[in-house]
Amino acid sequence: DFLPVDSPATAINLFEAGQADVIWDKSLVPTELLDALSTRSSFHKFDYLGSYFVRFNTTKKPLDDPRVRKAMALAVDKARIVEKYTKGGERLARHFVPPGTGNYTSPEGLSHDVRLAKRLLAEAGYPDGNGFPTDFEYLFNSSELNRNIAVELQRMWKETLGIQIKLRQAENKVYLSAQSALDYHVSRSSWIGDYNDPNTFLDMFMSQNGNNRTGWSNEQYDQTIRLANATTDPTKRHELFRQAETMLINDELPIFPLFFYVGINIYHPDRIGGIHPNILDIHPINAIYAK
């Protein structure tokens, strides 16, 4: 039987009381308990096909300038965000496609570089944030983690670049509508792959893809993705995807990645069998059994 639960506290209480055998959904694992739970034999963590990232609205000034986008990305200390807030063993991301996706190897992206960030922002005409728009907003959907990360980004951009960012929190439907309408400046984002292949992450930023939601359009990028999907040679296909991902995360930056999600299942392996961690976190119910 499946128990419809939307509260992490309820889920963990049911599991602890023996009324639930498995917690599938990572969102039902209380963040504040992750450190304690991670030491137990019932805690199972694995790579997952998901990325947490930031979108830039490239149609709004000054984000139409790649130097500004790159400066903001370089100013972010991703290691601090992962160590302080995510708690589940997530890995900071210097590329967009998660590790282990379809035997693909991503290009290395940007590192934390405050000096270069300051220089690029000055070159774009905003030395130490002077002249930067005062109505600049960071849009995010409601959750404790998203808010904590928003506050941390706000602090980093202010202290490092002198940029003042207002925080705009919205419930999920409003948040998604605002993204689709390009009614934002910078926005929290995430993507969970539909299938185990780099294309599910990279084709979404083609010009006409409805999931783009950045206003960014690049014919060279579009053509590279089309060529990748037209070739039957796996090596050539992955090399074309690497070229496209380099444009995305190193050159143009309509987005920048923060960290990769991990999958978490909670169950007692001496009581439950047939569960095998995998990047898609898919577990056929008819293969699971009680020992």
N, C-alpha and C positions, 0 to 999 in steps of 0.2 A: 504494500500500500504506500501511496505517496501522501505526505502531510503538507498541505499548503501553508507555508509559514513565511512571513515577510519581516520578522523581527530577529536580528542576530541573537539577542538575549534569550528569546523563546527557543530558537533552534538549539543553542548550546545547552539549555536546561533540559530539553527533551532528550538530547543525546546523553547527557550526564545521568539522567534518571533511567536510562535504558529503554525509553519509549521510542527512540529513533536509532536506527542502526548506522546510517550514513548521512553526513552532511555533504551535499554535492556542490552547492553554490558558494563560492568564496565570499560573496556579499553577505552571507549568513554567518560568517565567522567574525565575532566581535574584534575590531582592530585593537582595542585596548588589551585583549587577552592573547594576541598573537605570540608575543614573546614567551608566555608561559606554555601555551599550547604546542609551540614548535618543538619543545623538548620531549613530547610524549610519543609513544610508539603509534598512537592513533592518528598522528599528524603526517600527512603525505603531501609533499610539495613537488611541483614539476614545471618544466617550461610550458608556456601557454602561448597561443597564437593571438596575442593582443598587445597593442601599443597605446600608451598614454602620451598625448602630444599637445602642442599649442598651434592653433591656426592664426594666421595674420590675414586681415582683410586688405588685400593688395590694391583695392580700388580707392582707398582713403589715404589722403596725405597724413603723415609722411611715410606711411607704410608702402606706398608705391615705389619707394626707393629701396632696392635690395640691401644697401649698406645699413639702413636703419634696422631692417629685419635681422640682418646678420649680427649687428651690434647687440640687439636685445637677446638674441640666442646665446651669444658668447658670454654675456654678463651673468648667465644663470649657472649657479653651482648645483648641478644635478645630484651630485653625491650627497650633499647636505639634505636635499629633499627626500631622497631614498632612505638615508640613515635616520632622519628625524621623524618622518611621517608615515611611510608606507608599511613598515613593520613585518611584511610577509616574505622578505628575502628577494624582493624585486631587484632587477639589475638596471642601473642607469643606462640610458640609450644614447649612443652616438650615431646611430642610424635608425631608419624607420621600420624596416622589415625585421620581425623578431628572429632571434637565432633559432636555427633548426627548421626554418620554413622551407620545405621542399628541397632540401640539400643545397640551398642557395647560400652564398656568402656575400654579405653586404659590403659596400665600400666603407671605410672609416670616415666618420663625420667630424664635426667640430668639437674641440675640447673647450673647457672653461678658460677664457683668456680675457681678463679684465682690461689689460693694456690695449689689445687690439680692438676690443669693444669700444673703448673711449675714443680711439683714433678714428674708427669708422663713423661713429656718431658725429664727431667734429667735422670730418670730411663731408658729411651729408648736410652740414650747416647748423648743427645743434651742439656746440661745444658745452660739455658739462650740463646738457639738457636745456640750455638757454634757447628760448624761442620755440620749444616743443609745445604742441597743443595742450591746453589745460583741461579739455573735456575728454581726455583719453580714458577709455574704459576696458576693463578685462571682464568678459562675460563667462559665467560658469553656472552649471546646474547644481542643484542643492544636494549636498552631502558634506559630512564633517571633513572627509579627506580633501574634497575639492576646495572647500573653504580654506583649510589649512595651507594648501598649496598656493591658492590665490593670494593669501596674505603674505606668504614667503616670497612669491614672485614680486609682489608690490614693493616689499622691503628691498629686495635685491636690486630692482631697477632704480629705485630712488637713491640708495646708497652708492651704487656703482656708476650710474649714468646721470643722476640728477633728474630722472623722469618721474613725474607724479602720475600715478595711475589710480583711477577710481575703480572700485569693485562693484560689479553688477551681478547679483545672484538672481536666478530665475528658476521656477519649476520646469521640469523637463520639456513639456510641450512648448512652452514659451521660448525656452532656450533654443530648441531645435528650429523653431520658426524664425527666430532672430538670426540664427546662423544662415539658414537658407535664403533669407531676404538680404543678407549681407548688412544686417543692422547691428554691427559690432565693430570694434577695432581689433582686439585680440581676444581669443576665446579658448577655453579649455576644451579638449577633444579627446576622443579615444576611438579605436577601431579594433574589432575582433574579426579575424579572418573568417570568411565563409568556407574556405577550403584551403588545403595545405599547399599553397603555391604563392610565390612573391607577387603574382599578378593581382591577387585580391587586395593587396595593399597599394600597389603602384598605379593601377589603371584608374583609381578613384580621383586622381588629380589631372586626368586628361580634361581638356577644355570643356567638353560637353557633358561630362559625367555629373549627375545630380548630387553626388556625394562630395564634390570638390569643395564647394562652399567657402572659397577663399577669393574668388574673383580672378585668380591667376590663370593665365592662358599662355601656353608656350608651344608653338607648332613643332619645334624640334623634339620636345618631350613627347608630344602626341605621336609623332612619327616613329620615335624610338620604341614606344610601347607597342605600336602596331606591328613594327618589324619583329619585335620579340615574340609576339603571338602568332606571327606568320611562319616562323622558322620551326623546323622539326628537329634541329640539332640542339640538344640540351645545353651543351657548352656555349654555343653562340647565343642561345636564348638568354642564359644567365648573364653573359657579358653585356648584352643589350640592356637587361634590367639594371645591371650595375651602373651603366652610363646614365640611365634615367634617374636612378636613385641619387647619383652624384649631383645631378642638376637640382634635384628636389631638396637635398639636405646640406649641400656645400656651396652651391652657386646661387640659386634663386631664392630658396627658403620661404615659400609660401606657408611653410610649417616648420616647427622644430620639435623633435622627439624629446621626452623627458625620461620615461622609463618603460620597461617591458613588464607586463603583468606576469604573474605566476598563477598556475592552477593550484588549488588546495582542495583536497578531499579529506574528510575526517571519518575514520572507521577503525575498528579493532581488527587487525589482520588475523588474529587467532580465532576470530568469530565469523568473519566475512571473507569470502574468496571470489575470484573472478573479476576483480577490479584491477586494471592495468593502466597506470598513468600514461597519458599520451597528449601531444601538443594540442589536439582538438578537444580534449576533455570529454570524449564520447565513450560511453560505457553501455553496451547492449544489456538491457535488463535481464534477458533470458540467460545471460552468461554468469550472472551474479548468484551466489548461493551462500547459505548459512553452513558453517562448519559444525 
